[in-house]
Amino acid sequence: VKEGRRLNELIEKLSALNPNPRAAREEREKLAGIWKLVYTVRDNAGLEGKEWLAYLIENGPSPIQRAVLGSTQQVGRVYQVLELEENGGRFNNFIDFREAAGGVLNLQAKVTGFTGGTQLDIKFNNAYFKFEQNPVTKQPMDLRLPYPVPFRLLPNESRGLLDNIYVDDDLRLAKGNKGTVFVLRRDDSMEFPAFSFVN
């Protein structure tokens, strides 16, 4: 508890010192690129029934995303890839769990606009799991499964935001509309041969 409180205090202090408070509107090159997740501040993960109820009715976080992100032992790499233009762009969230279960999760969204100087308005429109090996037998495979959230049938749940409360050349703090704070570092050298960027 004390560690979490201390971390939240540090995040607030960094937010107040944001050197690029207009990055979303005037300096998009500061945000664009590949960012590797190094820490996430959020509630405990799980797949309890009450979490599905909160997700579908009360605008809570996605239980599946929380389950995948719930253990650093299960997830090897998590990346946010931002491609920004004057009137919008694309946001890709890559969750790599190949070492644990032989696959990746790709969540794709359109950047539909900019609010204030730091916020990206996003709308998720596609997502899928891609498995390169059988999680049980470890044999090679090529299987793509849809993400079990029907974005088109849940228009409110498909919309979100990323408020980039701090960004410099190497570090970025982004707060989502459901309370999660992402701490990321730039890693533009990373390549994604196994992923599709098609929205």
C-alpha positions in Angstrom: 0.0 0.0 0.0 2.8 2.4 0.9 4.6 1.6 -2.3 1.5 2.3 -4.4 0.9 5.6 -2.6 4.5 6.6 -3.1 4.3 5.7 -6.8 1.1 7.8 -7.2 2.9 10.7 -5.6 5.8 10.4 -8.0 3.3 10.3 -11.0 1.6 13.4 -9.8 4.9 15.2 -9.5 6.0 14.2 -12.9 2.7 15.2 -14.4 3.2 18.7 -13.0 6.6 18.9 -14.6 5.5 17.7 -18.1 7.9 19.4 -20.5 5.6 18.9 -23.5 2.0 19.9 -22.4 0.9 20.4 -26.0 2.4 17.3 -27.5 -0.9 15.9 -28.7 -1.7 19.0 -30.7 1.5 20.7 -31.6 4.4 18.2 -31.2 3.0 14.9 -32.2 6.5 13.5 -33.0 7.0 13.5 -29.2 4.2 10.9 -28.9 4.6 9.0 -32.1 6.6 5.8 -32.2 7.0 2.6 -30.3 6.7 2.6 -26.5 7.5 -0.3 -24.2 5.5 -0.7 -21.0 7.7 -0.9 -17.9 5.0 -0.5 -15.2 1.3 -0.3 -14.8 -0.7 1.2 -11.9 -4.1 -0.5 -11.7 -6.3 -2.7 -9.5 -5.7 -6.4 -9.2 -6.4 -8.5 -12.3 -8.9 -11.4 -12.5 -11.7 -13.0 -14.4 -14.5 -12.9 -11.8 -18.1 -12.6 -12.8 -18.5 -9.2 -11.1 -15.7 -7.9 -13.4 -17.7 -8.8 -16.5 -20.8 -7.1 -15.0 -18.8 -4.0 -14.3 -17.3 -4.1 -17.9 -20.7 -4.5 -19.6 -22.9 -2.4 -17.5 -20.8 -0.1 -15.3 -18.0 1.0 -17.7 -15.4 -1.0 -15.9 -12.1 -2.3 -17.4 -11.9 -5.4 -19.7 -11.4 -8.6 -17.6 -9.5 -10.3 -20.4 -7.0 -7.4 -20.8 -6.6 -7.4 -17.0 -6.0 -11.1 -16.9 -3.4 -11.0 -19.6 -1.6 -8.0 -18.0 -2.0 -9.3 -14.5 1.3 -11.1 -14.2 4.7 -10.0 -15.4 5.6 -13.7 -15.4 3.0 -14.4 -18.1 3.6 -11.3 -20.3 7.1 -10.9 -21.8 6.6 -7.6 -23.6 3.8 -5.0 -23.9 4.0 -2.2 -26.4 2.0 0.8 -27.5 2.6 1.9 -31.0 1.4 5.4 -32.0 1.1 6.7 -35.6 -0.2 10.2 -35.5 -1.4 12.7 -38.2 -2.9 16.1 -38.1 -6.5 14.9 -37.7 -6.0 11.6 -35.9 -4.0 8.4 -36.5 -3.7 4.8 -35.2 -3.0 3.2 -31.9 -1.8 -0.4 -31.6 -1.5 -2.2 -28.3 0.7 -5.4 -28.5 0.8 -7.9 -25.6 3.4 -10.6 -26.1 2.9 -13.8 -24.1 4.7 -16.1 -26.5 7.0 -17.5 -23.9 4.2 -18.5 -21.6 1.4 -19.5 -24.1 2.8 -19.2 -27.6 0.9 -16.1 -28.7 0.3 -12.4 -28.8 -2.7 -10.1 -28.5 -3.1 -7.2 -30.8 -5.6 -4.5 -30.0 -6.1 -1.9 -32.7 -7.7 1.5 -32.5 -8.2 4.7 -34.4 -7.1 8.0 -32.9 -10.3 10.0 -33.6 -9.2 13.4 -32.2 -7.2 15.4 -29.7 -8.6 16.9 -26.5 -6.5 19.6 -24.8 -2.8 19.4 -25.3 -2.2 15.9 -24.0 -5.2 13.6 -24.6 -5.7 11.2 -27.5 -9.3 10.2 -28.1 -9.4 6.6 -29.4 -11.9 4.1 -30.7 -11.0 0.4 -30.7 -12.1 -1.3 -33.9 -10.2 -4.6 -34.2 -8.4 -7.1 -32.0 -7.2 -10.7 -32.2 -5.0 -13.3 -30.6 -2.3 -14.8 -32.8 -0.6 -18.1 -31.8 2.7 -19.1 -33.3 3.0 -22.3 -31.2 0.7 -24.7 -29.5 0.6 -23.6 -25.8 0.4 -27.3 -24.7 2.6 -29.2 -27.1 4.9 -26.3 -28.0 4.7 -27.3 -31.7 4.6 -24.6 -34.3 1.2 -23.4 -35.5 -0.4 -20.4 -37.2 -3.7 -19.7 -35.6 -5.6 -16.4 -35.3 -8.6 -16.0 -33.0 -10.9 -13.0 -32.6 -10.8 -11.0 -29.3 -14.0 -11.9 -27.5 -15.3 -8.4 -27.2 -17.7 -7.2 -29.9 -16.6 -3.6 -30.3 -19.3 -2.9 -32.9 -22.1 -4.0 -30.5 -20.6 -2.1 -27.5 -20.0 1.3 -28.9 -19.4 2.9 -25.5 -16.9 0.3 -24.5 -15.0 0.7 -27.8 -14.2 4.4 -27.1 -11.5 5.5 -24.7 -8.8 8.0 -24.2 -5.1 8.2 -23.4 -4.1 11.3 -21.5 -0.3 11.7 -21.8 0.3 13.4 -18.5 4.1 13.4 -19.0 6.2 12.9 -22.1 9.9 13.6 -22.9 12.3 12.0 -25.3 12.5 8.7 -23.5 9.7 8.5 -20.9 5.9 8.7 -21.2 3.2 8.4 -18.6 -0.3 7.9 -20.0 -3.6 7.7 -18.1 -6.5 5.8 -19.5 -10.2 6.7 -19.1 -10.7 3.7 -16.7 -8.0 4.8 -14.3 -5.0 2.8 -15.4 -1.6 4.6 -15.6 0.9 3.3 -18.0 4.6 4.0 -17.5 6.4 3.5 -20.8 9.9 4.1 -22.3 10.6 4.7 -26.0 11.9 1.7 -28.0 11.8 2.7 -31.6 14.3 0.0 -32.5 11.7 -2.7 -31.9 10.3 -4.6 -34.9 7.1 -6.6 -35.1 7.4 -9.2 -37.8 4.6 -11.3 -36.3 2.0 -8.5 -36.2 -0.3 -7.0 -38.6 -0.8 -3.2 -38.5 -3.9 -3.3 -40.7 -7.0 -1.8 -39.1 
